[in-house]
Amino acid sequence: MKKSMAAFHYIVWMVIFTVVPMLLILGYSLIEVTDNGVIHLTLDYIRKCFEPIYLQIIAFSFYTAILCTALCLVIGYPIAIILAGDSFKHKNTLIFLLLAPMWMNFLLRTYSWLTLLERNGLINRLLTLLGLPNHSILYTTGSVMLGMVYNFLPFMILPIYSVVSKIDSNLIEAANDLGASKWNIFRKITLPMSIQGVFSGIVMVFMPAVTTFVITRLLGGGQKEMIGNVIEQQFIVSGDWSFGSALSALLMVVILVCISFSNRKGTAEKGERGALI
Amino acid sequence: MLKKAYVYIVFIFLYAPIVILALYSFNDARSRGSWGGFTLKWYVALLNDKSIIQALITTIAVALIASIIATVIGTFAALGIYFMSQKARNWVMNITYIPVLNPDIVTGVSLMLLFIFMRIPAGFMTLVLAHITFNVPYVILSVMPKLNQLNPHLFEASEDLGASMIYTFFRVILPEIRAGIVTGFLLAVTLSIDDFVVSFFTKGAGVNTLSVLIYAMARKNVSPAINALSTVMFVIVLLMLIIVNKRTKNEEILN
């Protein structure tokens, strides 16, 4: 018996529970069953994804996900650089504190913002105390964005931090000794060497952001819909599996393109959550 | 100084909602806007809420069953993959990455379609099958590095000296990769407990995990018991993280 046979049952498992489901998605998005039980190929469902209503939702999803990724990068990049530097004595504790909320249930984290953003929530009360007008912050694009940045920010900080903290400190010392300014050290050493981390950060934030349906439902109140919400509705509410599958297939293609574009298997290997332990 | 201030502001942003949620879990007033004094009644309500307790039991049962099965499948899979030819290994690893890289929602709906296609009624069983599926790759990815560190001459020597394959596995390979297996198992448990999207699409009517229940509750009338629940969960997660961290630190020292 060959030793590689130890993986046999796993391969069978993966074929049944990963390969076949993917094929089912592709299959459902390409076939149609007519009333008399005849199955035939159709591109109608793929075409339906590009109808103006859905195109608008897809555009909104991408716009939101890109904006969220950009915000996470702008907020997170300095944090990663500072944490990798020597400003703090208890660096490991800070990294631990950065990770801790991420391990708390994702729904609870999102839900916690409800408390703050509600009409008579804490933020509005503070505004009233300051004599400012009450705003309904909840159920707007702003609250959805807030929830997304809040949930995904650590995904951006972590990969950048891990790349930057591995930079050989001798390099920076040498540059210092040779009279390079702080700005030049950043521009010529830290920045180019952090790019890898930035790429994985972008993938790790963009992917969950573009596919989310929980944040939009809880903090957007169903007003601001994204692709994920439409897919959920097709499968849970309206039972239009073919259209839901077509959208899922589309999403899969987008993600695959994103991954091959970033081509950073190193982080992808550990997986978005796997990299965190 | 400016740097430190910036880091503190971002940490406040990350922790404020959790801290406020925890504070409100001790709030006597039902409204979230006002403070009515200290109370533990929401924790009592939590313990008396049958649906929450039921969901908690389901969550833990699914996480444990799925993680144990996933750990066994994943460990043997990693062994098999280790002995494969380069070409076969690349193929299998590419499939292994699918559930890791695929958006959760696609994994969820594709498994839902599979269960309908195979006529398996949605319920506890489908939940376990789905969780095993997304857990196994993480176990493999935790065990593989340990196998790669293994000295190949060790088990060659063991086999040359006449040990059976099973004996070699338990006496030579297993002790070397144990740390990877434990990490994989812990990772699987955490991912299972944390999962919402895949469970949402593969659970049957009447079967709820905590995540699914919270989603349903948060969409309707919010009960302050959820605040108590999240506080309890955060404390548990924090303790688990500290234990895992201690473990990895001890390992580093041993290595």
HADDOCK unambig.tbl for C-alpha pairs under 7 A between the chains (distance, minus, plus):
assign (segid A and resid 3 and name CA) (segid B and resid 80 and name CA) 6.06 0.50 0.50
assign (segid A and resid 3 and name CA) (segid B and resid 83 and name CA) 6.15 0.50 0.50
assign (segid A and resid 4 and name CA) (segid B and resid 80 and name CA) 3.85 0.50 0.50
assign (segid A and resid 4 and name CA) (segid B and resid 81 and name CA) 6.09 0.50 0.50
assign (segid A and resid 4 and name CA) (segid B and resid 83 and name CA) 5.02 0.50 0.50
assign (segid A and resid 4 and name CA) (segid B and resid 84 and name CA) 5.32 0.50 0.50
assign (segid A and resid 5 and name CA) (segid B and resid 80 and name CA) 5.81 0.50 0.50
assign (segid A and resid 6 and name CA) (segid B and resid 76 and name CA) 5.41 0.50 0.50
assign (segid A and resid 6 and name CA) (segid B and resid 77 and name CA) 5.94 0.50 0.50
assign (segid A and resid 6 and name CA) (segid B and resid 79 and name CA) 6.41 0.50 0.50
assign (segid A and resid 6 and name CA) (segid B and resid 80 and name CA) 4.41 0.50 0.50
assign (segid A and resid 7 and name CA) (segid B and resid 76 and name CA) 5.92 0.50 0.50
assign (segid A and resid 7 and name CA) (segid B and resid 77 and name CA) 3.92 0.50 0.50
assign (segid A and resid 7 and name CA) (segid B and resid 78 and name CA) 6.94 0.50 0.50
assign (segid A and resid 7 and name CA) (segid B and resid 79 and name CA) 6.95 0.50 0.50
assign (segid A and resid 7 and name CA) (segid B and resid 80 and name CA) 4.31 0.50 0.50
assign (segid A and resid 7 and name CA) (segid B and resid 81 and name CA) 6.21 0.50 0.50
assign (segid A and resid 10 and name CA) (segid B and resid 73 and name CA) 6.19 0.50 0.50
assign (segid A and resid 10 and name CA) (segid B and resid 77 and name CA) 5.67 0.50 0.50
assign (segid A and resid 17 and name CA) (segid B and resid 133 and name CA) 6.55 0.50 0.50
assign (segid A and resid 21 and name CA) (segid B and resid 110 and name CA) 4.82 0.50 0.50
assign (segid A and resid 21 and name CA) (segid B and resid 111 and name CA) 5.83 0.50 0.50
assign (segid A and resid 21 and name CA) (segid B and resid 113 and name CA) 6.88 0.50 0.50
assign (segid A and resid 21 and name CA) (segid B and resid 114 and name CA) 5.50 0.50 0.50
assign (segid A and resid 22 and name CA) (segid B and resid 110 and name CA) 6.21 0.50 0.50
assign (segid A and resid 24 and name CA) (segid B and resid 110 and name CA) 6.96 0.50 0.50
assign (segid A and resid 25 and name CA) (segid B and resid 110 and name CA) 6.03 0.50 0.50
assign (segid A and resid 79 and name CA) (segid B and resid 7 and name CA) 6.15 0.50 0.50
assign (segid A and resid 82 and name CA) (segid B and resid 3 and name CA) 6.72 0.50 0.50
assign (segid A and resid 100 and name CA) (segid B and resid 238 and name CA) 6.41 0.50 0.50
assign (segid A and resid 103 and name CA) (segid B and resid 237 and name CA) 6.54 0.50 0.50
assign (segid A and resid 104 and name CA) (segid B and resid 234 and name CA) 5.64 0.50 0.50
assign (segid A and resid 104 and name CA) (segid B and resid 237 and name CA) 6.33 0.50 0.50
assign (segid A and resid 105 and name CA) (segid B and resid 194 and name CA) 5.34 0.50 0.50
assign (segid A and resid 106 and name CA) (segid B and resid 194 and name CA) 6.97 0.50 0.50
assign (segid A and resid 107 and name CA) (segid B and resid 211 and name CA) 6.65 0.50 0.50
assign (segid A and resid 107 and name CA) (segid B and resid 215 and name CA) 6.80 0.50 0.50
assign (segid A and resid 108 and name CA) (segid B and resid 230 and name CA) 6.29 0.50 0.50
assign (segid A and resid 111 and name CA) (segid B and resid 218 and name CA) 6.83 0.50 0.50
assign (segid A and resid 112 and name CA) (segid B and resid 17 and name CA) 5.42 0.50 0.50
assign (segid A and resid 112 and name CA) (segid B and resid 18 and name CA) 6.44 0.50 0.50
assign (segid A and resid 112 and name CA) (segid B and resid 21 and name CA) 6.07 0.50 0.50
assign (segid A and resid 113 and name CA) (segid B and resid 17 and name CA) 6.08 0.50 0.50
assign (segid A and resid 115 and name CA) (segid B and resid 32 and name CA) 6.72 0.50 0.50
assign (segid A and resid 120 and name CA) (segid B and resid 33 and name CA) 5.60 0.50 0.50
assign (segid A and resid 121 and name CA) (segid B and resid 32 and name CA) 6.63 0.50 0.50
assign (segid A and resid 121 and name CA) (segid B and resid 33 and name CA) 5.31 0.50 0.50
assign (segid A and resid 122 and name CA) (segid B and resid 33 and name CA) 6.32 0.50 0.50
assign (segid A and resid 150 and name CA) (segid B and resid 14 and name CA) 6.74 0.50 0.50
assign (segid A and resid 208 and name CA) (segid B and resid 103 and name CA) 6.82 0.50 0.50
assign (segid A and resid 211 and name CA) (segid B and resid 103 and name CA) 6.64 0.50 0.50
assign (segid A and resid 218 and name CA) (segid B and resid 219 and name CA) 6.58 0.50 0.50
assign (segid A and resid 248 and name CA) (segid B and resid 106 and name CA) 5.77 0.50 0.50
assign (segid A and resid 252 and name CA) (segid B and resid 102 and name CA) 6.75 0.50 0.50
assign (segid A and resid 270 and name CA) (segid B and resid 141 and name CA) 6.85 0.50 0.50
assign (segid A and resid 271 and name CA) (segid B and resid 100 and name CA) 5.85 0.50 0.50
assign (segid A and resid 271 and name CA) (segid B and resid 101 and name CA) 7.00 0.50 0.50
assign (segid A and resid 274 and name CA) (segid B and resid 138 and name CA) 6.92 0.50 0.50
